[in-house]
Structure formats: C-alpha cells, structure tokens
C-alpha cells in the first residue's frame, strides 16, 4: 500500500510538470504558427553556403583553375 501512495504522488507530480511545460510553450508563442515551420523547410532561399569548403589547398587551386578555364564544346 505504501508503494501505491508513492506511485500516485509521482504520477501527479509528472502530470503537473507536463501541464506547466505545456502552458509555458503556449505563453512563449511556440505553438502559434505550425504551418509556417512546415513551409519554411521547403524554401531554399536562405542558408546557402558561399562556396564549397576545401580542406586541401592544392585541390582548391585546381578547382578554381577549372572554373576559370573556358569550356570547349
């Protein structure tokens, strides 16, 4: 019987913590625009890298020369 009392107290405490976390997310505005986040994933307008990262200087020089060279058809 003593274990049952502890389990009820723990379950109620976890419920209160979950309710407080939910109310915090509601007040901070995290649940206001759910569709906007889904659409932003599909947009490719932001966060483009400026150039490919190169870890070896010799490879980057070769790549730059290949880009500058005129292409023959």
C-alpha positions in Angstrom: 0.0 0.0 0.0 2.9 2.3 0.8 4.3 1.9 -2.8 0.9 2.7 -4.3 0.9 6.1 -2.4 4.3 6.9 -3.8 3.3 6.0 -7.3 0.2 8.2 -7.2 2.3 11.1 -5.9 4.9 10.6 -8.6 2.2 10.4 -11.3 0.5 13.6 -10.1 3.9 15.4 -10.0 4.7 14.3 -13.5 1.3 15.5 -14.7 1.8 18.9 -13.1 5.2 19.2 -14.7 3.8 18.3 -18.1 1.0 20.8 -17.7 3.4 23.6 -16.7 5.6 22.8 -19.7 2.6 23.0 -22.0 1.4 26.3 -20.5 5.0 27.7 -20.9 5.0 26.8 -24.6 1.6 28.4 -25.1 2.7 31.7 -23.4 6.0 31.8 -25.2 4.3 31.5 -28.6 5.9 28.3 -29.8 2.6 26.8 -30.9 1.3 29.8 -32.8 2.5 29.2 -36.4 2.7 25.4 -37.0 2.1 25.7 -40.8 4.8 28.3 -41.3 7.5 26.0 -40.0 6.4 23.2 -42.3 6.6 25.6 -45.3 10.0 27.1 -44.3 11.5 23.6 -44.6 10.7 23.5 -48.3 12.0 27.0 -49.1 15.6 27.2 -50.4 16.1 30.9 -50.2 18.3 31.1 -47.1 21.4 29.5 -45.6 23.2 28.8 -48.8 27.0 28.3 -48.4 29.1 30.9 -50.1 31.4 28.3 -51.7 32.3 24.7 -51.2 34.7 24.2 -48.3 38.0 22.8 -49.2 40.3 21.2 -46.7 43.3 20.9 -49.0 44.8 24.0 -50.7 46.0 22.1 -53.7 42.6 20.8 -54.5 41.0 24.3 -54.2 43.6 25.8 -56.6 42.8 23.1 -59.2 39.1 23.6 -58.8 39.5 27.4 -59.2 41.5 26.9 -62.4 39.0 24.5 -63.8 36.2 27.0 -63.2 38.2 29.9 -64.8 39.2 27.9 -67.9 37.0 28.3 -71.0 34.9 25.3 -71.8 35.2 23.7 -75.2 32.1 22.1 -76.8 
